[in-house]
Amino acid sequence: MQLDTSTTLSPITRMLHWIVGVGMISLLAIGVFMAETKTYSLYSWHKSFGFIIFFVVLLRVLWRIKNGWPSPAGNYTQIEHSLSKLVHWLLILGTLLLPISGFLMSSLGGNGVDVFGLEIVARNVDPANPQKALAHYPQIASFFHSVHHWAGYVIIASVFLHVVGALKHHIIDKDNTLKRMLKG
């Protein structure tokens, strides 16, 4: 199993980065679209992919712990190092918090969690109206709804800063930060 070096990122690091990156950006885009347009038909897909991406995120976090942080590709100011660490921590914590809060929001809210038709947490059906779900713990579900909502926007801002930083490294600094994530 190849680990990262000071100049090269391993295939596992690159693969996990891109799977989590593309998966989370897609889920964020769908989540914002669903919230803005009330497109309820996409919720089952959103929940299914969100449930699966959590385990990929968990693998990525464990890999990062085992592998350590990559070395900077150049010499940067203290503020650049601090901003980079902040953005990376927001991304790591956010990619963990978003699927966990979504899972708790849905399951504690009585809506259940299905993963491509496989029932993980049963829906709590209202006996008086089978089309509705009864929340198990409405206040806690509401709290996790807020966490899910705001964590999504924090991740969107963090992804934006991450992409801007990568482009700055590539275009202005002309270092290998982006190249090593693309080619190793």
Summary of the structure (lengths in Angstrom):
residues: 184
radius of gyration: 19.0
end to end distance: 14.6
largest distance: 65.1
contacts: 503
relative contact order: 0.14
helix: 70%
strand: 8%
